[in-house]
Amino acid sequence: MNLKFLVCKSCNLKCNYCHNEFQGDTSGLTYDQQYSFVENKIHSLIEKKLDINKFDLFKISGGEPFLRPKQISLLLKIANEYSKKKIILSNLTIYNSMILETIILMGVNEIRVNLPSFNYKEYSKITGCSRSYFDNIFKNISILQKHNINIRLNIVVSKPIESSLYSYIKTYLEKAISINIFKEVRFIVDERSKNKDVMLYEIFKILSDITSAIGEERRGRIIDFKYNNTIISLSHCVVGNKTSDIYIVPPGVILKNYEMGKAYD
């Protein structure tokens, strides 16, 4: 079981597949005045209402969590007090030396990056991202790599990609492998797509063709494709009680993942 903190609902991108983490409209920058974590309240919440021994890891997400550096620092401090594995989900488009220093000092185990393309024009079309934001992704990745922090890529297969799946997936994997720093690459089919099941099967066939596939199904995922020693996984956004992750939205609202919304982390 995982404990996931949503530190804000704002995001600096406007991805065409945004699933919003059941937080309403997250497109564009807004000031989340109501989103404030207080350390003693978090401790109280964990100790009184949740059995901390049931949780394998702490996840920090949003919106875009890098918009709230102080909240990241606080939650990583709390995670360390409970000696739990720590994962941050981010688009990595924001460069902030304080956040990077905190991530390194606090021993974050993994960063999961939303990166639908290595090509700026394609990335911008999908996310509405500026060139400076796009360049920050690789600046951040380079710094994290030097400190041996695992980086996993998440790619949501959305409408702009559907028409050229094979070439897109092949090109993407070749680029990811050539950089040689990503521990895992995960393709995700948007649950809202009308032909999501067909697309999932198509991607499975493509991955089977270009990799060696085991194809074990777990938590709505087809996992453990192998490509040059990199793990490739495949899944779609899941709705229903297929996992027992717990979400905490400040100031201390507990939500069970997948019961109130869709997620793909």
Backbone as CSV, one residue per row, in Angstrom:
resi,resn,N_x,N_y,N_z,CA_x,CA_y,CA_z,C_x,C_y,C_z
1,MET,0.848,-1.188,0.000,0.000,0.000,0.000,0.886,1.241,0.000
2,ASN,0.446,2.280,-0.693,1.221,3.499,-0.812,0.463,4.677,-0.215
3,LEU,1.211,5.630,0.324,0.638,6.859,0.849,1.046,7.995,-0.068
4,LYS,0.084,8.684,-0.632,0.377,9.690,-1.648,-0.142,11.054,-1.212
5,PHE,0.752,12.046,-1.240,0.405,13.409,-0.863,0.268,14.263,-2.112
6,LEU,-0.878,14.915,-2.247,-1.096,15.854,-3.347,-0.845,17.249,-2.791
7,VAL,0.314,17.829,-3.103,0.715,19.074,-2.454,0.045,20.310,-3.048
8,CYS,-0.492,20.182,-4.246,-1.199,21.299,-4.870,-2.018,20.756,-6.033
9,LYS,-2.904,21.577,-6.563,-3.628,21.162,-7.756,-3.227,21.967,-8.978
10,SER,-2.357,22.961,-8.778,-1.874,23.771,-9.896,-0.839,23.030,-10.720
11,CYS,-0.741,23.401,-11.997,0.297,22.852,-12.866,0.701,23.922,-13.873
12,ASN,1.962,23.911,-14.260,2.447,24.891,-15.231,2.276,24.423,-16.669
13,LEU,1.745,23.211,-16.864,1.493,22.693,-18.210,-0.008,22.538,-18.441
14,LYS,-0.362,22.285,-19.694,-1.766,22.043,-20.043,-1.835,20.785,-20.909
15,CYS,-1.471,19.663,-20.319,-1.426,18.404,-21.067,-2.818,18.011,-21.540
16,ASN,-2.908,17.532,-22.780,-4.224,17.191,-23.329,-4.793,15.909,-22.748
17,TYR,-4.028,15.205,-21.928,-4.509,13.967,-21.304,-4.619,14.098,-19.788
18,CYS,-4.517,15.312,-19.236,-4.459,15.493,-17.784,-5.639,14.799,-17.111
19,HIS,-5.333,13.997,-16.086,-6.394,13.263,-15.394,-6.828,13.960,-14.110
20,ASN,-6.123,15.016,-13.728,-6.554,15.945,-12.669,-6.566,15.391,-11.252
21,GLU,-6.296,14.118,-11.055,-6.299,13.522,-9.720,-7.552,13.917,-8.942
22,PHE,-8.717,13.864,-9.627,-10.016,14.249,-9.075,-9.978,15.561,-8.279
23,GLN,-9.190,16.531,-8.789,-9.085,17.819,-8.102,-9.772,18.938,-8.874
24,GLY,-10.517,18.623,-9.905,-11.126,19.668,-10.706,-10.171,20.165,-11.760
25,ASP,-10.382,21.384,-12.230,-9.562,21.951,-13.300,-8.179,22.316,-12.771
26,THR,-7.132,21.687,-13.317,-5.765,21.988,-12.881,-4.969,22.692,-13.965
27,SER,-5.598,23.037,-15.064,-4.855,23.605,-16.189,-4.377,25.014,-15.880
28,GLY,-3.105,25.257,-16.098,-2.543,26.578,-15.879,-2.249,26.863,-14.425
29,LEU,-1.540,27.943,-14.179,-1.127,28.304,-12.826,-2.247,28.982,-12.044
30,THR,-2.500,28.485,-10.866,-3.402,29.150,-9.925,-2.747,29.103,-8.562
31,TYR,-3.145,29.969,-7.681,-2.555,29.970,-6.350,-3.405,29.114,-5.424
32,ASP,-2.827,28.030,-4.912,-3.568,27.086,-4.066,-3.513,27.531,-2.612
33,GLN,-4.190,28.590,-2.297,-4.118,29.138,-0.947,-4.632,28.134,0.087
34,GLN,-5.610,27.330,-0.319,-6.201,26.396,0.626,-5.347,25.155,0.835
35,TYR,-4.301,24.991,0.011,-3.474,23.792,0.101,-2.287,24.065,1.014
36,SER,-2.408,23.707,2.271,-1.328,23.964,3.227,-1.183,22.790,4.176
37,PHE,-0.020,22.139,4.148,0.274,21.053,5.064,0.882,21.626,6.344
38,VAL,0.461,21.143,7.480,1.046,21.511,8.762,1.642,20.247,9.367
39,GLU,2.904,20.335,9.794,3.650,19.137,10.194,2.943,18.334,11.272
40,ASN,2.499,18.998,12.356,1.890,18.221,13.444,0.572,17.586,13.019
41,LYS,-0.143,18.231,12.075,-1.399,17.643,11.588,-1.127,16.387,10.758
42,ILE,-0.049,16.422,9.970,0.300,15.251,9.169,0.688,14.092,10.073
43,HIS,1.516,14.366,11.099,1.895,13.319,12.054,0.659,12.740,12.731
44,SER,-0.235,13.617,13.139,-1.457,13.177,13.821,-2.314,12.314,12.905
45,LEU,-2.422,12.743,11.664,-3.218,12.010,10.682,-2.659,10.602,10.482
46,ILE,-1.351,10.530,10.314,-0.703,9.245,10.069,-0.809,8.338,11.285
47,GLU,-0.547,8.882,12.453,-0.464,8.056,13.658,-1.826,7.666,14.215
48,LYS,-2.833,8.541,14.051,-4.142,8.257,14.634,-5.090,7.546,13.684
49,LYS,-4.990,7.843,12.389,-5.976,7.321,11.448,-5.433,6.272,10.496
50,LEU,-4.095,6.193,10.394,-3.507,5.257,9.440,-2.466,4.392,10.142
51,ASP,-2.372,3.148,9.742,-1.328,2.260,10.250,-0.104,2.416,9.351
52,ILE,0.901,3.147,9.838,2.062,3.462,9.007,2.790,2.211,8.546
53,ASN,2.685,1.127,9.284,3.373,-0.114,8.905,2.774,-0.757,7.659
54,LYS,1.586,-0.308,7.269,0.944,-0.863,6.080,1.470,-0.226,4.794
55,PHE,2.183,0.888,4.919,2.608,1.625,3.736,4.049,1.299,3.361
56,ASP,4.244,1.025,2.078,5.582,0.716,1.581,6.353,1.971,1.200
57,LEU,5.637,2.979,0.729,6.346,4.175,0.273,5.469,5.420,0.363
58,PHE,6.142,6.563,0.350,5.489,7.863,0.300,5.634,8.408,-1.117
59,LYS,4.526,8.850,-1.697,4.572,9.506,-3.000,4.193,10.968,-2.819
60,ILE,4.871,11.833,-3.552,4.550,13.266,-3.529,4.189,13.686,-4.943
61,SER,2.994,14.265,-5.081,2.509,14.611,-6.414,1.690,15.888,-6.336
62,GLY,0.956,16.198,-7.407,0.124,17.393,-7.439,-1.054,17.163,-8.362
63,GLY,-1.350,18.107,-9.185,-0.647,19.194,-9.796,0.853,18.926,-9.993
64,GLU,1.588,20.010,-10.098,3.039,19.926,-10.236,3.691,20.266,-8.895
65,PRO,4.245,19.272,-8.189,4.766,19.500,-6.838,5.922,20.487,-6.765
66,PHE,6.691,20.647,-7.856,7.816,21.575,-7.812,7.354,23.026,-7.642
67,LEU,6.054,23.280,-7.809,5.512,24.605,-7.543,5.436,24.895,-6.047
68,ARG,5.571,23.847,-5.222,5.470,24.006,-3.765,6.696,23.430,-3.074
69,PRO,7.855,24.060,-3.224,9.102,23.514,-2.675,9.082,23.310,-1.162
70,LYS,8.452,24.223,-0.413,8.418,24.086,1.044,7.624,22.859,1.463
71,GLN,6.563,22.573,0.722,5.758,21.394,1.036,6.535,20.109,0.748
72,ILE,7.298,20.113,-0.332,8.131,18.950,-0.645,9.119,18.695,0.488
73,SER,9.786,19.752,0.955,10.772,19.611,2.034,10.133,19.045,3.291
74,LEU,8.969,19.557,3.645,8.276,19.092,4.851,7.912,17.615,4.745
75,LEU,7.339,17.224,3.611,6.880,15.846,3.460,8.038,14.860,3.387
76,LEU,9.141,15.264,2.767,10.309,14.385,2.732,10.887,14.200,4.131
77,LYS,10.863,15.249,4.926,11.326,15.162,6.314,10.461,14.164,7.091
78,ILE,9.151,14.260,6.906,8.234,13.343,7.595,8.456,11.912,7.120
79,ALA,8.622,11.732,5.807,8.853,10.390,5.256,10.111,9.772,5.852
80,ASN,11.163,10.580,6.017,12.409,10.069,6.589,12.228,9.652,8.047
81,GLU,11.373,10.355,8.773,11.122,10.000,10.172,10.481,8.621,10.282
82,TYR,9.713,8.250,9.247,9.079,6.933,9.247,9.879,5.910,8.449
83,SER,11.031,6.329,7.935,11.945,5.438,7.197,11.255,4.750,6.021
84,LYS,10.581,5.535,5.218,9.862,4.986,4.075,10.521,5.384,2.756
85,LYS,10.337,4.544,1.755,10.806,4.860,0.416,10.065,6.083,-0.096
86,LYS,10.767,6.947,-0.818,10.194,8.233,-1.233,10.244,8.385,-2.750
87,ILE,9.092,8.722,-3.327,8.976,8.912,-4.772,8.289,10.244,-5.041
88,ILE,8.804,10.984,-6.020,8.170,12.237,-6.432,7.723,12.110,-7.884
89,LEU,6.496,12.520,-8.158,5.968,12.533,-9.522,5.964,13.969,-10.010
90,SER,6.657,14.232,-11.106,6.824,15.609,-11.566,6.999,15.636,-13.079
91,ASN,6.746,16.805,-13.676,7.090,16.954,-15.093,8.520,17.476,-15.264
92,LEU,9.170,17.854,-14.149,10.570,18.311,-14.129,10.844,19.522,-15.013
93,THR,9.827,20.287,-15.328,10.040,21.458,-16.175,10.473,22.683,-15.377
94,ILE,10.392,22.596,-14.053,10.762,23.722,-13.200,12.136,23.470,-12.600
95,TYR,13.061,24.377,-12.858,14.388,24.257,-12.249,14.412,25.076,-10.968
96,ASN,14.707,24.405,-9.847,14.776,25.068,-8.555,15.881,24.382,-7.765
97,SER,16.983,25.095,-7.549,18.144,24.486,-6.902,17.833,24.022,-5.485
98,MET,16.925,24.729,-4.801,16.564,24.338,-3.441,15.854,22.990,-3.428
99,ILE,14.931,22.787,-4.382,14.223,21.510,-4.443,15.199,20.386,-4.751
100,LEU,16.080,20.614,-5.722,17.035,19.573,-6.098,17.954,19.222,-4.930
101,GLU,18.409,20.225,-4.210,19.270,19.983,-3.048,18.529,19.178,-1.986
102,THR,17.258,19.527,-1.768,16.443,18.805,-0.791,16.242,17.355,-1.203
103,ILE,15.919,17.144,-2.487,15.716,15.794,-3.008,16.962,14.942,-2.803
104,ILE,18.119,15.531,-3.048,19.381,14.804,-2.920,19.701,14.512,-1.450
105,LEU,19.583,15.544,-0.596,19.917,15.387,0.821,18.969,14.444,1.548
106,MET,17.692,14.472,1.153,16.681,13.651,1.823,16.635,12.225,1.297
107,GLY,17.441,11.933,0.294,17.522,10.556,-0.190,16.287,10.067,-0.912
108,VAL,15.730,10.911,-1.793,14.593,10.471,-2.605,15.033,9.284,-3.466
109,ASN,14.210,8.249,-3.492,14.585,7.020,-4.193,14.330,7.069,-5.687
110,GLU,13.284,7.809,-6.081,12.902,7.763,-7.492,12.107,9.006,-7.866
111,ILE,12.348,9.480,-9.091,11.537,10.536,-9.687,10.809,9.932,-10.879
112,ARG,9.491,10.083,-10.922,8.703,9.603,-12.051,8.316,10.811,-12.898
113,VAL,8.766,10.794,-14.132,8.680,11.975,-14.983,7.671,11.775,-16.105
114,ASN,6.770,12.729,-16.223,5.859,12.759,-17.353,6.617,13.340,-18.544
115,LEU,6.981,12.507,-19.492,7.764,12.963,-20.647,7.247,12.287,-21.917
116,PRO,6.218,12.849,-22.557,5.599,12.202,-23.715,6.432,12.243,-24.993
117,SER,7.473,13.076,-25.031,8.305,13.134,-26.227,9.654,13.759,-25.904
118,PHE,10.697,13.325,-26.634,12.014,13.942,-26.529,12.178,15.083,-27.532
119,ASN,11.181,15.247,-28.366,11.210,16.294,-29.391,10.408,17.501,-28.905
120,TYR,11.017,18.690,-28.907,10.353,19.856,-28.329,9.023,20.181,-29.008
121,LYS,8.978,20.187,-30.337,7.750,20.554,-31.043,6.603,19.611,-30.697
122,GLU,6.920,18.311,-30.638,5.893,17.323,-30.301,5.484,17.471,-28.835
123,TYR,6.459,17.673,-27.968,6.185,17.836,-26.539,5.309,19.064,-26.299
124,SER,5.645,20.164,-26.980,4.899,21.401,-26.823,3.457,21.250,-27.306
125,LYS,3.276,20.505,-28.389,1.934,20.282,-28.923,1.056,19.542,-27.916
126,ILE,1.655,18.628,-27.183,0.910,17.811,-26.225,0.680,18.544,-24.905
127,THR,1.676,19.336,-24.469,1.645,19.903,-23.118,1.487,21.419,-23.058
128,GLY,1.673,22.105,-24.203,1.656,23.558,-24.183,2.892,24.153,-23.533
129,CYS,3.975,23.403,-23.499,5.191,23.775,-22.788,6.044,24.778,-23.572
130,SER,6.687,25.704,-22.858,7.619,26.636,-23.486,8.980,25.969,-23.661
131,ARG,9.816,26.563,-24.496,11.141,26.000,-24.747,11.993,25.963,-23.477
132,SER,11.924,27.003,-22.668,12.744,27.046,-21.449,12.335,25.940,-20.477
133,TYR,11.040,25.707,-20.348,10.569,24.611,-19.503,11.079,23.268,-20.019
134,PHE,11.004,23.077,-21.327,11.449,21.820,-21.936,12.937,21.589,-21.664
135,ASP,13.744,22.619,-21.817,15.184,22.494,-21.565,15.470,22.175,-20.095
136,ASN,14.631,22.685,-19.195,14.813,22.411,-17.766,14.683,20.925,-17.438
137,ILE,13.848,20.221,-18.200,13.662,18.787,-17.949,15.011,18.072,-17.968
138,PHE,15.774,18.307,-18.990,17.034,17.580,-19.173,18.135,18.134,-18.265
139,LYS,18.013,19.408,-17.908,18.923,19.982,-16.916,18.712,19.304,-15.569
140,ASN,17.464,19.155,-15.171,17.139,18.481,-13.914,17.552,17.019,-13.935
141,ILE,17.263,16.341,-15.038,17.607,14.929,-15.159,19.108,14.721,-15.020
142,SER,19.881,15.590,-15.639,21.333,15.486,-15.570,21.835,15.602,-14.136
143,ILE,21.277,16.544,-13.379,21.688,16.739,-11.987,21.291,15.531,-11.138
144,LEU,20.073,15.053,-11.321,19.590,13.900,-10.542,20.401,12.645,-10.851
145,GLN,20.760,12.486,-12.118,21.543,11.319,-12.522,22.895,11.298,-11.822
146,LYS,23.519,12.455,-11.693,24.831,12.535,-11.049,24.784,12.075,-9.595
147,HIS,23.601,12.137,-9.009,23.442,11.736,-7.610,22.732,10.392,-7.484
148,ASN,22.725,9.654,-8.594,22.231,8.267,-8.610,20.780,8.122,-8.154
149,ILE,19.954,9.110,-8.491,18.526,9.004,-8.204,17.836,8.373,-9.405
150,ASN,17.118,7.298,-9.165,16.446,6.581,-10.253,15.397,7.473,-10.917
151,ILE,15.348,7.402,-12.237,14.361,8.178,-12.994,13.547,7.226,-13.855
152,ARG,12.247,7.281,-13.699,11.341,6.461,-14.508,10.479,7.379,-15.369
153,LEU,10.293,6.997,-16.606,9.508,7.798,-17.536,8.077,7.287,-17.620
154,ASN,7.125,8.195,-17.606,5.722,7.885,-17.855,5.306,8.552,-19.158
155,ILE,4.726,7.795,-20.077,4.274,8.343,-21.349,2.807,8.000,-21.542
156,VAL,1.956,9.001,-21.535,0.542,8.765,-21.791,0.304,8.813,-23.287
157,VAL,-0.233,7.750,-23.832,-0.519,7.683,-25.270,-1.851,8.380,-25.513
158,SER,-1.788,9.569,-26.109,-2.976,10.381,-26.306,-3.249,10.559,-27.789
159,LYS,-4.268,11.313,-28.126,-4.727,11.430,-29.514,-3.654,11.821,-30.526
160,PRO,-2.773,12.798,-30.230,-1.768,13.152,-31.240,-0.824,12.008,-31.594
161,ILE,-0.790,10.980,-30.766,0.146,9.880,-30.966,-0.507,8.678,-31.644
162,GLU,-1.822,8.534,-31.489,-2.525,7.324,-31.900,-2.294,6.950,-33.358
163,SER,-2.165,7.921,-34.234,-2.103,7.639,-35.667,-0.780,7.008,-36.107
164,SER,0.246,7.133,-35.277,1.556,6.590,-35.661,2.205,5.853,-34.492
165,LEU,1.460,4.932,-33.919,1.897,4.260,-32.699,3.241,3.558,-32.848
166,TYR,3.378,2.755,-33.909,4.582,1.936,-34.030,5.840,2.805,-34.113
167,SER,5.830,3.785,-35.009,7.016,4.629,-35.176,7.272,5.459,-33.927
168,TYR,6.183,5.915,-33.287,6.329,6.709,-32.070,7.009,5.895,-30.964
169,ILE,6.496,4.686,-30.717,7.034,3.855,-29.636,8.462,3.430,-29.933
170,LYS,8.720,3.032,-31.156,10.070,2.596,-31.539,11.072,3.742,-31.388
171,THR,10.709,4.918,-31.914,11.602,6.082,-31.819,11.816,6.495,-30.364
172,TYR,10.737,6.462,-29.594,10.830,6.868,-28.188,11.771,5.948,-27.417
173,LEU,11.597,4.644,-27.586,12.441,3.699,-26.867,13.899,3.811,-27.284
174,GLU,14.131,3.978,-28.581,15.512,4.119,-29.056,16.184,5.332,-28.424
175,LYS,15.440,6.428,-28.317,15.994,7.643,-27.713,16.231,7.443,-26.221
176,ALA,15.252,6.866,-25.529,15.382,6.650,-24.085,16.559,5.741,-23.761
177,ILE,16.722,4.682,-24.554,17.815,3.744,-24.325,19.159,4.378,-24.637
178,SER,19.203,5.219,-25.673,20.471,5.846,-26.052,20.983,6.781,-24.954
179,ILE,20.060,7.401,-24.223,20.461,8.271,-23.116,20.993,7.431,-21.951
180,ASN,20.452,6.230,-21.796,21.015,5.217,-20.900,21.007,5.622,-19.427
181,ILE,19.975,6.317,-18.991,19.895,6.644,-17.569,18.545,6.269,-16.957
182,PHE,17.585,5.882,-17.775,16.243,5.620,-17.266,16.098,4.151,-16.874
183,LYS,15.652,3.922,-15.653,15.525,2.558,-15.158,14.277,1.857,-15.697
184,GLU,13.262,2.661,-15.971,12.006,2.078,-16.448,11.272,3.080,-17.326
185,VAL,10.620,2.563,-18.345,9.785,3.369,-19.234,8.389,2.768,-19.203
186,ARG,7.393,3.600,-18.981,6.032,3.087,-18.868,5.094,3.796,-19.835
187,PHE,4.465,3.022,-20.721,3.461,3.548,-21.639,2.088,3.380,-21.004
188,ILE,1.302,4.445,-21.062,-0.009,4.454,-20.420,-1.070,4.855,-21.434
189,VAL,-2.145,4.098,-21.485,-3.258,4.423,-22.376,-4.293,5.213,-21.589
190,ASP,-4.683,6.355,-22.125,-5.655,7.211,-21.466,-6.996,6.491,-21.342
191,GLU,-7.467,6.366,-20.126,-8.722,5.672,-19.846,-9.912,6.296,-20.570
192,ARG,-9.798,7.592,-20.876,-10.929,8.284,-21.502,-11.000,8.072,-23.001
193,SER,-9.990,7.431,-23.580,-10.004,7.169,-25.020,-11.118,6.194,-25.369
194,LYS,-11.834,6.479,-26.439,-12.953,5.624,-26.824,-12.482,4.220,-27.188
195,ASN,-11.303,4.111,-27.768,-10.787,2.807,-28.194,-9.615,2.366,-27.316
196,LYS,-9.708,2.634,-26.002,-8.591,2.382,-25.084,-8.163,0.919,-25.055
197,ASP,-9.129,0.000,-25.104,-8.780,-1.418,-25.052,-8.068,-1.865,-26.326
198,VAL,-8.530,-1.353,-27.464,-7.873,-1.668,-28.737,-6.456,-1.113,-28.730
199,MET,-6.322,0.125,-28.250,-5.002,0.753,-28.216,-4.051,0.009,-27.280
200,LEU,-4.566,-0.439,-26.159,-3.744,-1.203,-25.217,-3.203,-2.456,-25.886
201,TYR,-4.071,-3.133,-26.624,-3.660,-4.354,-27.329,-2.646,-4.037,-28.427
202,GLU,-2.867,-2.931,-29.139,-1.936,-2.537,-30.202,-0.546,-2.253,-29.640
203,ILE,-0.511,-1.537,-28.524,0.777,-1.229,-27.912,1.443,-2.508,-27.413
204,PHE,0.645,-3.406,-26.873,1.180,-4.698,-26.426,1.846,-5.431,-27.587
205,LYS,1.197,-5.437,-28.744,1.769,-6.109,-29.917,3.071,-5.439,-30.352
206,ILE,3.068,-4.100,-30.317,4.267,-3.365,-30.729,5.421,-3.657,-29.775
207,LEU,5.150,-3.609,-28.476,6.200,-3.878,-27.497,6.678,-5.318,-27.579
208,SER,5.772,-6.228,-27.886,6.160,-7.631,-28.056,7.093,-7.795,-29.250
209,ASP,6.873,-6.969,-30.265,7.673,-7.051,-31.480,9.083,-6.499,-31.281
210,ILE,9.187,-5.365,-30.561,10.509,-4.743,-30.435,11.234,-5.116,-29.150
211,THR,10.606,-5.851,-28.275,11.258,-6.250,-27.025,11.052,-7.742,-26.816
212,SER,11.613,-8.230,-25.720,11.268,-9.591,-25.296,10.214,-9.440,-24.216
213,ALA,9.064,-10.047,-24.407,7.927,-9.784,-23.529,7.627,-10.966,-22.628
214,ILE,7.417,-10.663,-21.362,6.899,-11.664,-20.433,5.385,-11.490,-20.338
215,GLY,4.969,-10.240,-20.212,3.546,-9.937,-20.268,2.745,-10.352,-19.057
216,GLU,3.347,-10.350,-17.882,2.597,-10.647,-16.666,1.651,-9.490,-16.372
217,GLU,0.421,-9.784,-15.982,-0.534,-8.719,-15.682,-0.611,-8.509,-14.183
218,ARG,-0.517,-7.241,-13.760,-0.552,-6.921,-12.348,-1.086,-5.512,-12.170
219,ARG,-2.073,-5.328,-11.287,-2.640,-4.016,-11.001,-3.016,-3.266,-12.273
220,GLY,-3.626,-3.972,-13.208,-4.043,-3.307,-14.436,-2.899,-3.010,-15.368
221,ARG,-1.730,-3.617,-15.112,-0.559,-3.356,-15.942,-0.065,-4.647,-16.575
222,ILE,0.506,-4.510,-17.753,1.243,-5.618,-18.365,2.701,-5.247,-18.219
223,ILE,3.436,-6.013,-17.456,4.759,-5.565,-17.030,5.884,-6.430,-17.581
224,ASP,7.103,-5.933,-17.341,8.341,-6.689,-17.556,8.653,-7.026,-19.001
225,PHE,8.356,-6.121,-19.912,9.008,-6.186,-21.212,10.463,-5.793,-20.969
226,LYS,11.369,-6.327,-21.745,12.774,-5.971,-21.593,13.319,-5.431,-22.908
227,TYR,14.065,-4.342,-22.811,14.667,-3.749,-23.998,16.016,-3.174,-23.592
228,ASN,17.077,-3.849,-23.998,18.439,-3.424,-23.619,18.567,-3.164,-22.114
229,ASN,18.077,-4.128,-21.331,18.166,-4.076,-19.865,17.319,-2.981,-19.214
230,THR,16.449,-2.355,-19.980,15.509,-1.397,-19.409,14.137,-2.052,-19.319
231,ILE,13.454,-1.843,-18.197,12.109,-2.399,-18.024,11.110,-1.514,-18.773
232,ILE,10.272,-2.131,-19.569,9.197,-1.419,-20.264,7.876,-1.954,-19.728
233,SER,6.991,-1.074,-19.291,5.696,-1.540,-18.793,4.570,-0.852,-19.554
234,LEU,3.402,-1.416,-19.436,2.236,-0.944,-20.182,1.017,-1.009,-19.285
235,SER,0.212,0.044,-19.307,-0.992,0.037,-18.474,-1.989,1.054,-19.008
236,HIS,-3.155,1.086,-18.399,-4.077,2.183,-18.681,-4.604,2.707,-17.357
237,CYS,-5.106,3.935,-17.386,-5.687,4.508,-16.174,-6.769,3.564,-15.665
238,VAL,-6.794,3.337,-14.400,-7.712,2.344,-13.841,-8.780,3.028,-13.004
239,VAL,-10.015,2.555,-13.134,-11.103,3.036,-12.302,-11.671,1.843,-11.548
240,GLY,-11.921,2.020,-10.269,-12.419,0.899,-9.483,-11.411,0.509,-8.417
241,ASN,-11.734,-0.499,-7.635,-10.905,-0.892,-6.503,-9.814,-1.864,-6.914
242,LYS,-8.884,-1.420,-7.731,-7.823,-2.302,-8.202,-6.518,-2.069,-7.450
243,THR,-6.509,-1.104,-6.547,-5.319,-0.864,-5.730,-5.757,-0.175,-4.455
244,SER,-4.904,-0.210,-3.469,-5.293,0.316,-2.167,-4.480,1.535,-1.762
245,ASP,-3.985,2.279,-2.741,-3.259,3.497,-2.418,-4.166,4.457,-1.653
246,ILE,-3.560,5.218,-0.750,-4.288,6.230,0.002,-3.751,7.603,-0.375
247,TYR,-4.646,8.530,-0.665,-4.273,9.895,-1.007,-4.532,10.796,0.191
248,ILE,-3.641,11.762,0.399,-3.896,12.803,1.386,-3.831,14.152,0.690
249,VAL,-4.936,14.872,0.784,-5.019,16.216,0.228,-5.110,17.173,1.411
250,PRO,-4.251,18.181,1.496,-4.322,19.098,2.634,-5.662,19.792,2.681
251,PRO,-6.106,20.104,3.879,-5.431,20.036,5.170,-5.629,18.708,5.912
252,GLY,-5.764,17.611,5.224,-5.825,16.319,5.880,-6.990,15.455,5.454
253,VAL,-7.455,15.646,4.243,-8.546,14.829,3.724,-7.969,13.541,3.155
254,ILE,-8.497,12.417,3.560,-8.006,11.136,3.063,-8.927,10.634,1.958
255,LEU,-8.338,10.260,0.853,-9.099,9.723,-0.269,-8.505,8.398,-0.689
256,LYS,-9.339,7.420,-0.975,-8.830,6.159,-1.481,-8.672,6.242,-2.982
257,ASN,-7.456,5.967,-3.422,-7.120,6.051,-4.836,-8.024,5.139,-5.666
258,TYR,-8.453,5.649,-6.820,-9.257,4.926,-7.798,-10.729,4.814,-7.404
259,GLU,-11.083,5.141,-6.184,-12.497,5.121,-5.836,-13.152,6.437,-6.249
260,MET,-12.381,7.532,-6.205,-12.943,8.834,-6.529,-12.403,9.408,-7.825
261,GLY,-11.432,8.751,-8.421,-10.869,9.309,-9.632,-9.997,8.334,-10.377
262,LYS,-9.236,8.835,-11.317,-8.388,8.009,-12.155,-6.932,8.380,-11.897
263,ALA,-6.080,7.401,-11.948,-4.659,7.684,-11.723,-3.804,6.715,-12.513
264,TYR,-2.573,7.137,-12.797,-1.695,6.251,-13.540,-0.241,6.438,-13.144
265,ASP,0.027,6.452,-11.869,1.405,6.590,-11.430,1.984,5.260,-10.983
